[in-house]
């Protein structure tokens, strides 16, 4: 029984390791005067994180359908960075019961149509890491600019396992 529980508890960590194997330095860290996470009861709120590849911010305004793939990469990378930071902060992702909310900010031109598809890339990462949990509530807004010229910024709200919300 203990071996089964250990295998199950490390499954999310193993999935995250597999998804971040291409970029071992991928992890959200504060770039200014703020904390990566703030905890209230059973909820852990992340700061916003812009998507990065190999340490470089995925930049640029999302203007046309041709920009969709860049936005999807940025959204997925931001979620992975937040979850890697959560893993380090909590010791393991097995402490996460579910991702409660996912908020995305897209540096997008007015009328950028594939906003949902860009955010679906972030939702797919959450679903892949936590396949048995319900999908999070999701918000997506277009903005005029993001830190470092980022294309996408993501913030998550996590619920800790074994600590019901009061």
C-alpha positions in Angstrom: 0.0 0.0 0.0 2.8 2.5 0.9 4.5 1.9 -2.5 1.2 2.5 -4.3 0.7 5.8 -2.4 4.3 6.9 -3.0 3.9 6.2 -6.7 0.6 8.0 -6.9 1.9 11.0 -4.8 4.9 11.5 -7.1 3.0 11.1 -10.4 2.4 14.9 -10.7 6.0 15.6 -10.0 7.1 13.0 -12.6 4.7 14.6 -15.2 6.1 18.0 -14.5 9.7 16.7 -14.8 8.9 15.2 -18.1 7.3 18.4 -19.4 10.2 20.6 -18.3 13.0 18.3 -19.2 13.8 20.5 -22.2 14.4 23.5 -19.9 15.8 22.5 -16.5 16.0 26.2 -15.3 12.3 26.8 -15.8 11.0 28.1 -12.5 9.1 31.2 -11.5 11.2 33.6 -9.3 10.4 37.2 -8.4 11.9 39.8 -10.7 11.1 42.7 -8.4 9.7 43.4 -4.9 7.1 40.7 -4.4 6.6 37.1 -3.4 6.1 34.2 -5.8 3.3 32.9 -3.7 0.9 34.1 -1.0 -1.1 31.6 1.1 -4.5 32.1 2.7 -5.8 29.0 4.4 -5.9 26.2 1.9 -5.4 28.5 -1.1 -2.0 29.4 -2.6 -2.1 32.4 -5.0 0.8 32.8 -7.4 2.1 36.0 -8.7 1.8 36.6 -12.5 4.5 34.9 -14.5 5.4 35.7 -18.1 6.3 32.7 -20.3 10.0 32.0 -20.9 12.0 29.6 -23.0 15.6 28.8 -22.0 15.5 31.8 -19.6 14.3 34.3 -22.2 10.9 36.0 -22.1 8.7 35.0 -25.0 8.0 38.5 -26.3 5.8 40.4 -28.7 2.3 41.5 -29.2 -0.2 38.9 -30.4 -1.6 40.5 -33.5 -2.8 37.8 -36.0 -3.7 34.1 -36.1 -0.1 33.5 -37.1 1.0 34.6 -33.5 -1.2 31.9 -31.9 1.6 29.3 -31.6 3.9 31.9 -29.9 1.1 32.7 -27.5 0.4 29.0 -26.8 4.1 28.4 -26.0 4.2 31.4 -23.7 1.1 30.4 -21.9 2.2 26.8 -21.4 5.7 27.8 -20.3 4.3 30.2 -17.7 2.1 27.5 -16.2 5.1 25.1 -16.1 7.3 27.8 -14.4 4.6 28.4 -11.7 4.1 24.7 -11.1 7.9 24.1 -10.8 8.1 27.0 -8.3 5.1 25.4 -6.4 6.8 22.1 -6.4 9.9 23.6 -4.8 7.9 25.7 -2.4 5.7 22.8 -1.2 8.2 20.0 -1.5 6.0 18.1 -4.0 3.0 18.7 -6.2 1.2 15.9 -4.3 0.3 18.7 -1.8 -1.9 20.3 -4.5 -5.4 19.1 -4.6 -6.3 21.1 -7.7 -5.7 24.3 -9.6 -8.8 26.4 -8.6 -8.3 29.3 -11.0 -6.1 30.2 -14.0 -5.9 33.8 -15.1 -4.2 34.8 -18.3 -3.1 38.2 -19.6 -2.4 38.4 -23.3 -0.4 41.2 -24.8 -2.9 41.2 -27.7 -4.1 43.6 -30.4 -7.7 44.5 -30.3 -9.6 41.8 -32.2 -7.0 39.0 -31.7 -9.4 36.1 -32.2 -7.6 33.0 -30.9 -7.4 34.1 -27.2 -9.3 31.0 -26.1 -6.9 28.8 -28.0 -3.9 30.4 -26.4 -5.4 29.9 -23.0 -6.3 26.3 -23.9 -2.5 25.6 -24.0 -2.3 26.7 -20.4 -5.4 24.6 -19.4 -3.9 21.6 -21.2 -0.7 21.8 -19.1 -2.8 21.9 -15.9 -4.8 18.9 -17.2 -1.7 17.0 -18.0 -0.1 17.5 -14.6 -3.3 16.9 -12.7 -5.4 14.6 -14.9 -7.8 13.5 -12.2 -8.7 17.0 -11.0 -11.4 19.2 -12.4 -10.3 22.0 -14.8 -9.9 25.4 -13.1 -12.1 28.4 -13.5 -10.4 30.6 -16.1 -10.2 34.2 -17.0 -8.4 35.8 -20.0 -8.0 39.4 -20.8 -6.1 41.3 -23.5 -3.7 44.0 -22.2 -1.6 46.8 -23.7 1.7 45.5 -22.4 3.3 43.0 -20.0 6.5 43.0 -18.0 9.6 42.5 -20.2 7.5 42.8 -23.3 6.0 39.3 -22.6 3.4 37.9 -24.9 1.5 36.1 -22.1 1.4 36.3 -18.3 -0.3 33.6 -16.2 -1.4 33.5 -12.5 -2.7 30.4 -10.7 -4.7 29.8 -7.5 -3.9 26.3 -6.0 -5.9 24.4 -3.3 -3.7 22.4 -0.9 -4.7 18.8 -0.4 -6.1 17.8 3.0 -6.9 21.4 3.9 -10.5 22.2 3.1 -11.5 25.7 2.3 -13.4 27.3 5.2 
